[in-house]
Amino acid sequence: MNQQLKNDKEYRKYAFDAVDILLENNASIIIDLEGAKKVMVPFIDIYCQTFRDDLVSFEDLVLTGFAWQRVYRGELIYRCIQVKEPPHADSEIELNREILLDMVSHYNKRGMYGLKSADFFGGKDGADGYIEFEKPFITGYRGYPLGDDGVPVANYPKEGINGQSKYFPLEVGYCMPDQMGYHLGMSGCVARFPYDIDVIIFLEDKNHIVFK
């Protein structure tokens, strides 16, 4: 990326513009929770939540800005589930597992979402855990982000967008763009449970091919 930023003027302009759009208006996704008002979650907390007070590198900002552009264009689609509390540290395996098991039990009793299973194992096997559904989870997607002017932007066809993914690798707490890119590249999806929020965000690349 450094060489491309140095040598490719068009790429450099797109990268700087993407970062400006991400940061200037605190680019956020808008979440409609059942029985609750809309909640806005800063996209940088989803895609690039750094460890404590660590500085974010410019490369990470560029990757996050590029991902935001994909949300803006409706290529990276999302859906959310509210859970009983924000996540704990990775070392608190049983506490985080309990949040996920409570989520499965609570919504299955209400006949919602078609949750099959979930688990937290704290960073082993390439992810912090997983969440699995009986059917593709993201259906009729009509999400919308805040645009570069801070105004919500519709980015979907009238009939909505259907995802394909049923199994989502889970990243809890701090998470960087390389981890997000790995899951989106390998699985076409990822579930994000950032610190300080009681919502899990499911992201899916609608262009990813799922081999069945």
C-alpha positions in Angstrom: 0.0 0.0 0.0 2.8 2.4 0.8 4.3 2.1 -2.7 0.8 2.6 -4.2 0.2 5.7 -2.1 3.6 7.0 -3.2 3.5 6.3 -6.9 -0.2 6.3 -7.9 -1.8 9.8 -7.7 -5.3 8.5 -8.4 -5.1 5.9 -5.7 -3.6 8.4 -3.3 -6.4 10.9 -3.9 -9.0 8.1 -3.4 -7.3 7.0 -0.2 -7.2 10.5 1.2 -10.8 11.3 0.2 -11.9 8.0 1.8 -10.2 8.9 5.1 -11.6 12.4 5.1 -15.2 11.1 4.6 -14.6 8.5 7.4 -13.4 11.1 9.9 -15.0 14.4 9.1 -18.5 13.4 10.0 -17.9 10.5 12.3 -19.1 8.0 9.7 -21.6 5.7 11.4 -24.1 3.0 10.6 -27.6 3.4 11.7 -29.1 0.5 13.6 -32.9 -0.1 14.0 -33.4 -2.2 17.1 -36.6 -3.9 17.7 -38.8 -1.8 20.0 -36.1 0.8 20.4 -35.0 4.1 18.7 -32.3 4.2 16.1 -28.8 3.9 17.4 -25.7 5.2 15.5 -22.4 3.2 15.9 -19.2 4.9 14.6 -17.8 2.7 11.8 -14.3 3.0 13.0 -15.3 1.2 16.3 -16.6 -1.6 14.2 -13.7 -1.9 11.7 -10.8 -0.5 13.6 -11.1 -0.6 17.4 -7.6 -0.2 18.8 -6.1 -1.5 22.0 -6.6 1.1 24.7 -4.8 4.4 23.7 -2.9 2.9 20.7 -2.6 5.3 17.8 -4.3 4.2 14.5 -1.8 4.0 11.6 -2.7 5.9 8.4 -2.8 2.5 6.5 -5.4 1.2 9.0 -7.4 4.4 8.4 -7.2 3.9 4.7 -8.4 0.3 4.9 -11.3 1.4 7.2 -12.1 4.3 4.8 -12.2 1.9 1.9 -14.5 -0.5 3.8 -16.8 2.5 4.7 -17.0 3.3 1.0 -18.2 -0.3 0.4 -20.9 0.2 3.1 -21.9 3.5 1.5 -22.2 1.7 -1.9 -24.3 -1.1 -0.5 -21.6 -3.7 -1.2 -20.9 -4.4 2.5 -24.2 -5.1 4.0 -25.1 -5.5 7.7 -27.7 -6.5 10.3 -27.5 -6.3 14.1 -28.7 -8.1 17.2 -28.9 -6.5 20.6 -27.6 -8.6 23.5 -27.9 -8.2 27.3 -24.6 -6.4 27.9 -21.3 -5.3 26.2 -18.5 -7.8 25.9 -15.8 -8.5 28.5 -12.1 -8.9 28.0 -11.0 -11.9 25.9 -9.7 -13.6 29.0 -13.3 -13.7 30.5 -14.2 -16.7 28.3 -17.2 -17.9 30.4 -18.7 -14.4 30.8 -18.6 -13.7 27.0 -19.9 -17.2 26.3 -22.8 -16.6 28.6 -23.7 -13.4 26.6 -23.8 -15.5 23.4 -25.7 -18.4 24.9 -28.2 -16.0 26.5 -28.7 -14.4 23.1 -29.5 -17.7 21.4 -31.9 -18.8 24.2 -33.6 -15.4 24.4 -34.4 -15.0 20.7 -35.2 -18.6 20.1 -37.9 -18.4 22.8 -39.3 -15.4 20.9 -39.0 -17.1 17.5 -36.6 -14.5 16.2 -33.5 -14.6 13.9 -33.3 -18.4 13.6 -30.1 -18.7 15.7 -28.6 -22.2 15.7 -25.6 -21.9 18.0 -22.9 -19.6 19.2 -19.6 -19.9 21.2 -16.8 -17.8 22.5 -13.3 -19.3 22.8 -11.1 -16.2 22.9 -8.9 -15.9 19.9 -8.3 -19.5 19.0 -8.8 -21.0 15.6 -8.5 -17.6 13.9 -11.4 -15.9 15.6 -12.8 -15.2 19.0 -15.8 -17.4 18.4 -18.7 -17.9 16.0 -22.5 -17.3 15.6 -24.4 -19.6 13.3 -28.0 -19.4 12.0 -30.4 -21.9 10.5 -30.8 -19.7 7.3 -28.9 -16.8 5.8 -29.2 -14.1 8.4 -29.1 -10.9 6.3 -32.2 -10.7 4.2 -34.0 -7.8 2.6 -31.1 -5.5 3.6 -32.2 -1.9 3.7 -29.5 -0.5 5.9 -28.2 3.0 5.4 -25.1 4.8 6.6 -24.4 8.5 7.2 -23.0 10.1 4.1 -20.0 12.4 3.9 -22.4 15.3 4.6 -23.7 13.6 7.8 -27.1 12.9 6.1 -28.4 9.3 6.0 -27.9 7.8 2.5 -30.1 5.1 1.0 -27.9 2.6 -0.8 -30.1 -0.4 -1.7 -32.7 -1.5 -4.3 -36.3 -1.2 -3.4 -36.6 -4.9 -2.9 -33.7 -5.0 -0.5 -30.5 -7.2 -0.7 -30.3 -10.8 0.5 -27.1 -12.2 1.9 -25.9 -15.8 1.8 -24.0 -16.4 5.0 -25.2 -18.5 7.9 -21.9 -19.0 9.8 -20.2 -15.8 11.0 -16.7 -15.8 12.6 -16.9 -13.6 15.6 -14.4 -10.8 16.6 -14.9 -9.4 20.1 -13.4 -6.2 21.5 -10.4 -4.7 19.9 -10.1 -5.6 16.3 -8.1 -4.2 13.4 -8.7 -3.9 9.6 -6.4 -6.8 8.8 -8.6 -9.2 10.9 -11.8 -7.8 9.4 -10.3 -8.1 5.9 -9.2 -11.7 6.6 -12.7 -12.8 7.6 -14.5 -11.0 4.8 -12.0 -12.4 2.3 -12.1 -16.0 3.6 -15.7 -16.3 4.8 -17.4 -13.4 3.1 -18.7 -12.3 6.5 -17.8 -11.4 10.1 -19.7 -10.7 13.3 -18.3 -7.8 15.3 -19.0 -7.2 19.0 -17.0 -4.1 19.9 -16.3 -3.0 23.5 -18.8 -0.6 25.1 -21.8 -1.5 23.0 -24.5 -4.1 23.6 -25.0 -4.9 19.9 -23.4 -7.4 17.6 -23.0 -6.2 14.1 -23.0 -8.8 11.3 -21.2 -7.7 8.1 -21.3 -9.5 4.8 -19.7 -9.0 1.4 -22.7 -9.3 -0.9 -20.3 -10.1 -3.8 -18.6 -13.0 -2.0 -19.3 -16.4 -3.5 -20.4 -19.1 -1.0 -19.6 -22.6 -2.1 -22.3 -25.0 -0.9 
